[in-house]
Amino acid sequence: MRNAFTERMAALEASNGELEARRAEFTASSLIMAAHEGDVTNGKVEAGQSVGLVGTVIPAAEIVRRWVEEYAAAVTELPRVRTRR
């Protein structure tokens, strides 16, 4: 994913920037900036690292249908609660 951080890193690499300059740019940015602080412009945005865990591609409608089905099944297993009137 491209953002300001990746553009700065690419420019340093393309210009054969000094290792220390590249290291400084790399360490100045962090995953925390993107994931926890919401700075997806300057932070290290990770994407795709879990793609190997995907076994099948399922339409969103099917996922929602399964959730509804699982929810309904789980609710039927809950104990009945009686309220006093």
N, C-alpha and C positions, 0 to 999 in steps of 0.2 A: 504494500500500500504506500502510495506516495503522500508525503506531507513535507512541511518545511524542513524537518529533521533529515529525511531521506534526500531531499534536494541538496542540502548543505553537505551531507556525506558524499553524495555522488560528485558534486563539484570538487571537493577536496581530492577524491580519488582520481577524477579525470585530469586534474592539474598536477598529479603526482605530488600532492601536498605532503608536507613533512609528517612523519609518523606521529610525532608529538601533537601536531595540530589536529590530526584525525582522531587520535586518542582523546584529546581534550573535548572535541565535539561529541564523540561517542559517549564519554562519561558524563557530559553535561546534560544529556537527555536520558530519560529512564522510562521503564514500563509503568512505574508508579505515576509518573506525570500523566500518562494516557489513561491507564486503567482506573486509578483511584482519584486523581485530581481533575480528570476530564479534559486535559490538554492534549487533544489528538493532533494538534498542529505541530507541536514541538516534542512530544513524547514519542517513545518507541511503541508503535502500534503493532501488536501481534495479530496475525490472522492466518488460519490454516494449520496450526500446529496439531489440531485434533482430527484433521481430515482422515487420517488413517484408521480412525475408530468407526467411521461411517461404513456400514455394510450394505445399506440399500438407500435409495432415494425414494421418499414417500411424499405424495402430495400433502400440502398443509391441511386440506379438508379431511383426509384420512387420519392424520395425527389428531385433529380435534375430535373426530368421531370416536377414536379409541379412548381419548381422555374422558369424554362424556360417558362412554361405556364403563370404563374403569371406575369413574366416580360413582356411577349408579350402583355398581356392584359393591363398592366399599361402603356406601351409605346403608345398603341393606344388611350389612354385617354389624353395624353400630347397635349398641343396646338401645332399646326403646326407653324414652324418658317420659315419665308421667308428670303432668303438672297438676297442682291442686287448684281447685276452683272454689 
